[in-house]
Amino acid sequence: MKKINITIDGKKIIADEGQTILEVAAENGIQIPSLCYHPDLSVKANCRICIVSVKGLTSPQTACSTKVQKGMEITTESPEIAKLRKINLELIFSQHKEECADCVWNFNCQLLELSKKYKLQITRFSDRKSGFPIYNFGPALQFDSSKCIDCRNCVEVCHKQQVGHLQIVSKNNLQEIIPNDKNPCIFCGQCIIHCPAGAFEGVGEFEEIETPLADKNKVVVFQFAPAIRTTIGEEFNLPPGEDLTGQIVAGLKQLGANYVFDVSCGADFTTLEEATESLERIRKNENLPLFSSCCPAWVRFIEVYYPQLIPHLTTARSPHVILGSILKSYWATKYQIDPVNLVVVSIMPCVAKKYEITRDELRIHPTESIAANAPTLFGEADRIPPVDYVLTTRELAKLFKKHKIDLTKIDPTPADDPFGNYSGAGVIYGASGGVMESALRTAFSLVSGGQKIQIEFQEVRGQKGLKTAQVDLNGKKIKVAVANGLENAVKIIQGLNKEYKDYACIEVMACPGGCIGGGGQPLPTNASVRKARAEGLYKIDEKKELKMAHENPALKKVHEEFLTTEEIKQKICHTYYSAKNN
């Protein structure tokens, strides 16, 4: 890349030709405000908050769309720029209903920061979106169109995800964003991540959790996903990637949780089932490639848009669902807890998990006996969900803050036995490629015959949207692929009869970066943040002595005492899928 010399606010800078002013400024610690810009998406220059002046040009330029040129002299702050930004911001506020206390950005809101900086008169222009509707997207998220500032990021990311549920229409001489019911939402939540104004949010449940916590007749179990531990610290001003596993447990105990378990342990159960299923399908050459199924947005995407591929999804339940199923069957029976009084709360990086727990296919009978030959005592109407509530990372942070629990000032506590311990393979589930690597570790071990096996699979790691690898599985060459972001998944789908026809196993996560980039994670989220979060998980894996899922002592014990027949395994560890049209 050719280097050029420019000046920003009197500071001489060497920049890459082709970069924008905004990119160069950010790299050099110069803050230029912007709202509609997001590094994951195309440049739109809609909000015009990032305007700067360039010597020799008569009109202000948008820093997000203007590329640097040799010798360019740029000014980012001046009375004229401040005046123009102030007017633009006041116009933006005229189409944004303020509900700051209940907003996903409420502790990190650029709009609020800029309103203070430029001393805005927020009500200078009448609110043109008063009375605009709130749209509910299933049980997972909602869109308050009265908060929309027309940046159109949500529309772009929804189409980038190959869904197109959000569309722009002309209505009452205005352009509005509305849902397109012909293209059902998959609940990935990327609209939340990329909306700068908090118009999208997950369906809130953290207030509801306080009722069972206060009920002495209820046994409340919290379980938290792998990705939570290296992201929730951002809500407490810590850098991305900081491991707060023990602090999360301690905070949940302070809230009143009776037990706290780790979904990374549930990931170990999922890994064993998925690895076993993979080997069996490879042996039979049946319904290959095998697609992962622990991402509910991806599963829904297949059920709605590519139902012909349903037989290719692994039937293994996702980690928090499989652990919830074990809790309400084996664990409840063993510890003489009535499953009806057992409340299981999952802390997830994902709003699609709120939808997942409503799936009827996942419900179980409340007293699946630990005796292999015990008759079913309950009818279909008596089945209960394995998980009762899902909270996102952001919601848990709000709950902690409401109760004045600061994770930066709390001593770590280990999670409870027997599901508090986990393998390194379980914790890397939170990063793209982690599910594949976990399954490969176990698959290699199952076929190795006692030989030394491979532990790390660097080829499937990293933030690249589409990764491929070929591995030697006991003398058999196996092709695998990893996709994160559904635009990359569709590339694989479209190539199933071409370049991907000989692939055996494919991991897909709907969100960029995998769970660490999920719709329930702290804001802002971008490539550098996702990278740091993932690196935090791999550091945990490096330190763990227990590397492989199937060697988890808790898993072994449950298999010895409970998962003793294929019939019980199918009820507790597996599920099924069906085509859906809404």
JORAZI-V235402 format. One record per residue. N is the residue number from 1. RES is the residue in three letters. OMEGA is omega in whole degrees, -180 to 180 (999 if undefined). Layout:
n=N res=RES omega=OMEGA
n=N res=RES omega=OMEGA
This chain:
n=1 res=MET omega=-179
n=2 res=LYS omega=180
n=3 res=LYS omega=177
n=4 res=ILE omega=178
n=5 res=ASN omega=175
n=6 res=ILE omega=177
n=7 res=THR omega=175
n=8 res=ILE omega=-180
n=9 res=ASP omega=177
n=10 res=GLY omega=-179
n=11 res=LYS omega=179
n=12 res=LYS omega=-173
n=13 res=ILE omega=171
n=14 res=ILE omega=-176
n=15 res=ALA omega=174
n=16 res=ASP omega=176
n=17 res=GLU omega=-179
n=18 res=GLY omega=176
n=19 res=GLN omega=174
n=20 res=THR omega=177
n=21 res=ILE omega=-178
n=22 res=LEU omega=180
n=23 res=GLU omega=-179
n=24 res=VAL omega=-180
n=25 res=ALA omega=-179
n=26 res=ALA omega=179
n=27 res=GLU omega=-177
n=28 res=ASN omega=174
n=29 res=GLY omega=178
n=30 res=ILE omega=-175
n=31 res=GLN omega=172
n=32 res=ILE omega=-177
n=33 res=PRO omega=176
n=34 res=SER omega=180
n=35 res=LEU omega=-174
n=36 res=CYS omega=-177
n=37 res=TYR omega=171
n=38 res=HIS omega=-174
n=39 res=PRO omega=177
n=40 res=ASP omega=-168
n=41 res=LEU omega=178
n=42 res=SER omega=179
n=43 res=VAL omega=-178
n=44 res=LYS omega=-179
n=45 res=ALA omega=-179
n=46 res=ASN omega=-172
n=47 res=CYS omega=178
n=48 res=ARG omega=176
n=49 res=ILE omega=-176
n=50 res=CYS omega=-178
n=51 res=ILE omega=177
n=52 res=VAL omega=175
n=53 res=SER omega=180
n=54 res=VAL omega=-179
n=55 res=LYS omega=180
n=56 res=GLY omega=178
n=57 res=LEU omega=-174
n=58 res=THR omega=-177
n=59 res=SER omega=178
n=60 res=PRO omega=180
n=61 res=GLN omega=175
n=62 res=THR omega=-175
n=63 res=ALA omega=-177
n=64 res=CYS omega=-175
n=65 res=SER omega=-177
n=66 res=THR omega=-180
n=67 res=LYS omega=-179
n=68 res=VAL omega=177
n=69 res=GLN omega=-178
n=70 res=LYS omega=177
n=71 res=GLY omega=-178
n=72 res=MET omega=177
n=73 res=GLU omega=-170
n=74 res=ILE omega=174
n=75 res=THR omega=-177
n=76 res=THR omega=-180
n=77 res=GLU omega=176
n=78 res=SER omega=178
n=79 res=PRO omega=-180
n=80 res=GLU omega=179
n=81 res=ILE omega=180
n=82 res=ALA omega=180
n=83 res=LYS omega=-180
n=84 res=LEU omega=178
n=85 res=ARG omega=-180
n=86 res=LYS omega=179
n=87 res=ILE omega=179
n=88 res=ASN omega=-180
n=89 res=LEU omega=178
n=90 res=GLU omega=175
n=91 res=LEU omega=178
n=92 res=ILE omega=179
n=93 res=PHE omega=179
n=94 res=SER omega=178
n=95 res=GLN omega=-179
n=96 res=HIS omega=177
n=97 res=LYS omega=-177
n=98 res=GLU omega=172
n=99 res=GLU omega=-167
n=100 res=CYS omega=-174
n=101 res=ALA omega=-176
n=102 res=ASP omega=-175
n=103 res=CYS omega=179
n=104 res=VAL omega=-180
n=105 res=TRP omega=-163
n=106 res=ASN omega=177
n=107 res=PHE omega=-175
n=108 res=ASN omega=-171
n=109 res=CYS omega=177
n=110 res=GLN omega=-180
n=111 res=LEU omega=179
n=112 res=LEU omega=180
n=113 res=GLU omega=-179
n=114 res=LEU omega=179
n=115 res=SER omega=177
n=116 res=LYS omega=-178
n=117 res=LYS omega=-175
n=118 res=TYR omega=175
n=119 res=LYS omega=-175
n=120 res=LEU omega=164
n=121 res=GLN omega=-169
n=122 res=ILE omega=-177
n=123 res=THR omega=-177
n=124 res=ARG omega=179
n=125 res=PHE omega=-178
n=126 res=SER omega=-178
n=127 res=ASP omega=-175
n=128 res=ARG omega=-179
n=129 res=LYS omega=178
n=130 res=SER omega=179
n=131 res=GLY omega=177
n=132 res=PHE omega=-171
n=133 res=PRO omega=169
n=134 res=ILE omega=180
n=135 res=TYR omega=177
n=136 res=ASN omega=178
n=137 res=PHE omega=-180
n=138 res=GLY omega=-180
n=139 res=PRO omega=-169
n=140 res=ALA omega=-175
n=141 res=LEU omega=-180
n=142 res=GLN omega=-178
n=143 res=PHE omega=176
n=144 res=ASP omega=-173
n=145 res=SER omega=177
n=146 res=SER omega=177
n=147 res=LYS omega=-174
n=148 res=CYS omega=180
n=149 res=ILE omega=174
n=150 res=ASP omega=176
n=151 res=CYS omega=176
n=152 res=ARG omega=176
n=153 res=ASN omega=-177
n=154 res=CYS omega=-180
n=155 res=VAL omega=-179
n=156 res=GLU omega=-177
n=157 res=VAL omega=178
n=158 res=CYS omega=176
n=159 res=HIS omega=177
n=160 res=LYS omega=176
n=161 res=GLN omega=176
n=162 res=GLN omega=-178
n=163 res=VAL omega=180
n=164 res=GLY omega=177
n=165 res=HIS omega=-180
n=166 res=LEU omega=-178
n=167 res=GLN omega=178
n=168 res=ILE omega=179
n=169 res=VAL omega=174
n=170 res=SER omega=-176
n=171 res=LYS omega=-180
n=172 res=ASN omega=179
n=173 res=ASN omega=178
n=174 res=LEU omega=174
n=175 res=GLN omega=-180
n=176 res=GLU omega=174
n=177 res=ILE omega=-179
n=178 res=ILE omega=176
n=179 res=PRO omega=174
n=180 res=ASN omega=-174
n=181 res=ASP omega=177
n=182 res=LYS omega=177
n=183 res=ASN omega=-174
n=184 res=PRO omega=177
n=185 res=CYS omega=176
n=186 res=ILE omega=174
n=187 res=PHE omega=-180
n=188 res=CYS omega=177
n=189 res=GLY omega=179
n=190 res=GLN omega=173
n=191 res=CYS omega=178
n=192 res=ILE omega=-176
n=193 res=ILE omega=-173
n=194 res=HIS omega=177
n=195 res=CYS omega=-178
n=196 res=PRO omega=-171
n=197 res=ALA omega=178
n=198 res=GLY omega=179
n=199 res=ALA omega=177
n=200 res=PHE omega=176
n=201 res=GLU omega=176
n=202 res=GLY omega=175
n=203 res=VAL omega=-173
n=204 res=GLY omega=178
n=205 res=GLU omega=-171
n=206 res=PHE omega=176
n=207 res=GLU omega=-178
n=208 res=GLU omega=-177
n=209 res=ILE omega=-174
n=210 res=GLU omega=178
n=211 res=THR omega=177
n=212 res=PRO omega=178
n=213 res=LEU omega=-179
n=214 res=ALA omega=-177
n=215 res=ASP omega=-177
n=216 res=LYS omega=179
n=217 res=ASN omega=-178
n=218 res=LYS omega=171
n=219 res=VAL omega=-174
n=220 res=VAL omega=179
n=221 res=VAL omega=172
n=222 res=PHE omega=172
n=223 res=GLN omega=-175
n=224 res=PHE omega=-173
n=225 res=ALA omega=179
n=226 res=PRO omega=-173
n=227 res=ALA omega=-176
n=228 res=ILE omega=-170
n=229 res=ARG omega=-179
n=230 res=THR omega=179
n=231 res=THR omega=-173
n=232 res=ILE omega=178
n=233 res=GLY omega=179
n=234 res=GLU omega=178
n=235 res=GLU omega=179
n=236 res=PHE omega=174
n=237 res=ASN omega=173
n=238 res=LEU omega=-180
n=239 res=PRO omega=176
n=240 res=PRO omega=178
n=241 res=GLY omega=180
n=242 res=GLU omega=-178
n=243 res=ASP omega=-180
n=244 res=LEU omega=-177
n=245 res=THR omega=-177
n=246 res=GLY omega=179
n=247 res=GLN omega=177
n=248 res=ILE omega=179
n=249 res=VAL omega=-179
n=250 res=ALA omega=179
n=251 res=GLY omega=180
n=252 res=LEU omega=177
n=253 res=LYS omega=177
n=254 res=GLN omega=177
n=255 res=LEU omega=180
n=256 res=GLY omega=178
n=257 res=ALA omega=176
n=258 res=ASN omega=178
n=259 res=TYR omega=174
n=260 res=VAL omega=179
n=261 res=PHE omega=-175
n=262 res=ASP omega=180
n=263 res=VAL omega=173
n=264 res=SER omega=174
n=265 res=CYS omega=175
n=266 res=GLY omega=177
n=267 res=ALA omega=177
n=268 res=ASP omega=177
n=269 res=PHE omega=179
n=270 res=THR omega=-179
n=271 res=THR omega=-179
n=272 res=LEU omega=180
n=273 res=GLU omega=-178
n=274 res=GLU omega=179
n=275 res=ALA omega=179
n=276 res=THR omega=179
n=277 res=GLU omega=180
n=278 res=SER omega=-179
n=279 res=LEU omega=179
n=280 res=GLU omega=180
n=281 res=ARG omega=177
n=282 res=ILE omega=180
n=283 res=ARG omega=-178
n=284 res=LYS omega=-174
n=285 res=ASN omega=-172
n=286 res=GLU omega=177
n=287 res=ASN omega=175
n=288 res=LEU omega=0
n=289 res=PRO omega=174
n=290 res=LEU omega=178
n=291 res=PHE omega=173
n=292 res=SER omega=-177
n=293 res=SER omega=-177
n=294 res=CYS omega=176
n=295 res=CYS omega=-176
n=296 res=PRO omega=177
n=297 res=ALA omega=177
n=298 res=TRP omega=178
n=299 res=VAL omega=179
n=300 res=ARG omega=178
n=301 res=PHE omega=178
n=302 res=ILE omega=-177
n=303 res=GLU omega=-177
n=304 res=VAL omega=-169
n=305 res=TYR omega=-180
n=306 res=TYR omega=-176
n=307 res=PRO omega=178
n=308 res=GLN omega=-179
n=309 res=LEU omega=-179
n=310 res=ILE omega=180
n=311 res=PRO omega=-179
n=312 res=HIS omega=178
n=313 res=LEU omega=172
n=314 res=THR omega=-178
n=315 res=THR omega=180
n=316 res=ALA omega=177
n=317 res=ARG omega=178
n=318 res=SER omega=-173
n=319 res=PRO omega=-177
n=320 res=HIS omega=178
n=321 res=VAL omega=180
n=322 res=ILE omega=178
n=323 res=LEU omega=176
n=324 res=GLY omega=178
n=325 res=SER omega=178
n=326 res=ILE omega=180
n=327 res=LEU omega=-176
n=328 res=LYS omega=177
n=329 res=SER omega=-178
n=330 res=TYR omega=-173
n=331 res=TRP omega=180
n=332 res=ALA omega=179
n=333 res=THR omega=-176
n=334 res=LYS omega=-177
n=335 res=TYR omega=174
n=336 res=GLN omega=176
n=337 res=ILE omega=177
n=338 res=ASP omega=-178
n=339 res=PRO omega=179
n=340 res=VAL omega=179
n=341 res=ASN omega=180
n=342 res=LEU omega=-179
n=343 res=VAL omega=-179
n=344 res=VAL omega=-179
n=345 res=VAL omega=179
n=346 res=SER omega=173
n=347 res=ILE omega=-170
n=348 res=MET omega=176
n=349 res=PRO omega=-160
n=350 res=CYS omega=175
n=351 res=VAL omega=178
n=352 res=ALA omega=177
n=353 res=LYS omega=175
n=354 res=LYS omega=175
n=355 res=TYR omega=-175
n=356 res=GLU omega=-175
n=357 res=ILE omega=176
n=358 res=THR omega=-178
n=359 res=ARG omega=-179
n=360 res=ASP omega=-178
n=361 res=GLU omega=-175
n=362 res=LEU omega=-177
n=363 res=ARG omega=-180
n=364 res=ILE omega=173
n=365 res=HIS omega=-172
n=366 res=PRO omega=180
n=367 res=THR omega=171
n=368 res=GLU omega=-173
n=369 res=SER omega=175
n=370 res=ILE omega=175
n=371 res=ALA omega=-173
n=372 res=ALA omega=-175
n=373 res=ASN omega=-178
n=374 res=ALA omega=179
n=375 res=PRO omega=176
n=376 res=THR omega=-175
n=377 res=LEU omega=-173
n=378 res=PHE omega=177
n=379 res=GLY omega=-178
n=380 res=GLU omega=-177
n=381 res=ALA omega=-177
n=382 res=ASP omega=-178
n=383 res=ARG omega=-178
n=384 res=ILE omega=179
n=385 res=PRO omega=177
n=386 res=PRO omega=-179
n=387 res=VAL omega=-175
n=388 res=ASP omega=-178
n=389 res=TYR omega=170
n=390 res=VAL omega=172
n=391 res=LEU omega=175
n=392 res=THR omega=175
n=393 res=THR omega=-179
n=394 res=ARG omega=-179
n=395 res=GLU omega=178
n=396 res=LEU omega=178
n=397 res=ALA omega=178
n=398 res=LYS omega=180
n=399 res=LEU omega=177
n=400 res=PHE omega=-177
n=401 res=LYS omega=178
n=402 res=LYS omega=-178
n=403 res=HIS omega=176
n=404 res=LYS omega=176
n=405 res=ILE omega=-178
n=406 res=ASP omega=-176
n=407 res=LEU omega=178
n=408 res=THR omega=-177
n=409 res=LYS omega=-176
n=410 res=ILE omega=180
n=411 res=ASP omega=-179
n=412 res=PRO omega=179
n=413 res=THR omega=179
n=414 res=PRO omega=176
n=415 res=ALA omega=-174
n=416 res=ASP omega=171
n=417 res=ASP omega=3
n=418 res=PRO omega=-173
n=419 res=PHE omega=177
n=420 res=GLY omega=179
n=421 res=ASN omega=-176
n=422 res=TYR omega=178
n=423 res=SER omega=172
n=424 res=GLY omega=178
n=425 res=ALA omega=-180
n=426 res=GLY omega=-174
n=427 res=VAL omega=-179
n=428 res=ILE omega=173
n=429 res=TYR omega=-175
n=430 res=GLY omega=-178
n=431 res=ALA omega=177
n=432 res=SER omega=-177
n=433 res=GLY omega=-177
n=434 res=GLY omega=179
n=435 res=VAL omega=179
n=436 res=MET omega=-178
n=437 res=GLU omega=179
n=438 res=SER omega=-179
n=439 res=ALA omega=180
n=440 res=LEU omega=178
n=441 res=ARG omega=-178
n=442 res=THR omega=179
n=443 res=ALA omega=178
n=444 res=PHE omega=-178
n=445 res=SER omega=-177
n=446 res=LEU omega=-177
n=447 res=VAL omega=-171
n=448 res=SER omega=-178
n=449 res=GLY omega=178
n=450 res=GLY omega=179
n=451 res=GLN omega=177
n=452 res=LYS omega=-175
n=453 res=ILE omega=179
n=454 res=GLN omega=-179
n=455 res=ILE omega=-177
n=456 res=GLU omega=178
n=457 res=PHE omega=-174
n=458 res=GLN omega=-175
n=459 res=GLU omega=-177
n=460 res=VAL omega=180
n=461 res=ARG omega=174
n=462 res=GLY omega=-172
n=463 res=GLN omega=178
n=464 res=LYS omega=-174
n=465 res=GLY omega=-178
n=466 res=LEU omega=-178
n=467 res=LYS omega=177
n=468 res=THR omega=179
n=469 res=ALA omega=172
n=470 res=GLN omega=-177
n=471 res=VAL omega=180
n=472 res=ASP omega=-177
n=473 res=LEU omega=180
n=474 res=ASN omega=177
n=475 res=GLY omega=180
n=476 res=LYS omega=180
n=477 res=LYS omega=-178
n=478 res=ILE omega=176
n=479 res=LYS omega=179
n=480 res=VAL omega=179
n=481 res=ALA omega=179
n=482 res=VAL omega=178
n=483 res=ALA omega=171
n=484 res=ASN omega=-168
n=485 res=GLY omega=-171
n=486 res=LEU omega=174
n=487 res=GLU omega=178
n=488 res=ASN omega=176
n=489 res=ALA omega=-180
n=490 res=VAL omega=175
n=491 res=LYS omega=178
n=492 res=ILE omega=-180
n=493 res=ILE omega=-179
n=494 res=GLN omega=-180
n=495 res=GLY omega=-177
n=496 res=LEU omega=178
n=497 res=ASN omega=-179
n=498 res=LYS omega=-173
n=499 res=GLU omega=-179
n=500 res=TYR omega=-174
n=501 res=LYS omega=-178
n=502 res=ASP omega=-179
n=503 res=TYR omega=-177
n=504 res=ALA omega=-175
n=505 res=CYS omega=-179
n=506 res=ILE omega=174
n=507 res=GLU omega=176
n=508 res=VAL omega=170
n=509 res=MET omega=-176
n=510 res=ALA omega=-173
n=511 res=CYS omega=176
n=512 res=PRO omega=-180
n=513 res=GLY omega=-176
n=514 res=GLY omega=-175
n=515 res=CYS omega=180
n=516 res=ILE omega=176
n=517 res=GLY omega=-175
n=518 res=GLY omega=-177
n=519 res=GLY omega=178
n=520 res=GLY omega=-175
n=521 res=GLN omega=179
n=522 res=PRO omega=178
n=523 res=LEU omega=-1
n=524 res=PRO omega=176
n=525 res=THR omega=177
n=526 res=ASN omega=-173
n=527 res=ALA omega=-178
n=528 res=SER omega=177
n=529 res=VAL omega=180
n=530 res=ARG omega=180
n=531 res=LYS omega=-179
n=532 res=ALA omega=179
n=533 res=ARG omega=-180
n=534 res=ALA omega=179
n=535 res=GLU omega=177
n=536 res=GLY omega=179
n=537 res=LEU omega=-180
n=538 res=TYR omega=176
n=539 res=LYS omega=177
n=540 res=ILE omega=179
n=541 res=ASP omega=-179
n=542 res=GLU omega=-176
n=543 res=LYS omega=-177
n=544 res=LYS omega=173
n=545 res=GLU omega=178
n=546 res=LEU omega=-172
n=547 res=LYS omega=-172
n=548 res=MET omega=-172
n=549 res=ALA omega=-173
n=550 res=HIS omega=178
n=551 res=GLU omega=178
n=552 res=ASN omega=-178
n=553 res=PRO omega=179
n=554 res=ALA omega=178
n=555 res=LEU omega=-179
n=556 res=LYS omega=-178
n=557 res=LYS omega=179
n=558 res=VAL omega=178
n=559 res=HIS omega=180
n=560 res=GLU omega=-173
n=561 res=GLU omega=-170
n=562 res=PHE omega=-176
n=563 res=LEU omega=-171
n=564 res=THR omega=179
n=565 res=THR omega=178
n=566 res=GLU omega=-180
n=567 res=GLU omega=179
n=568 res=ILE omega=178
n=569 res=LYS omega=-179
n=570 res=GLN omega=-179
n=571 res=LYS omega=-171
n=572 res=ILE omega=-170
n=573 res=CYS omega=-174
n=574 res=HIS omega=-179
n=575 res=THR omega=177
n=576 res=TYR omega=-176
n=577 res=TYR omega=179
n=578 res=SER omega=180
n=579 res=ALA omega=-179
n=580 res=LYS omega=-179
n=581 res=ASN omega=176
n=582 res=ASN omega=999
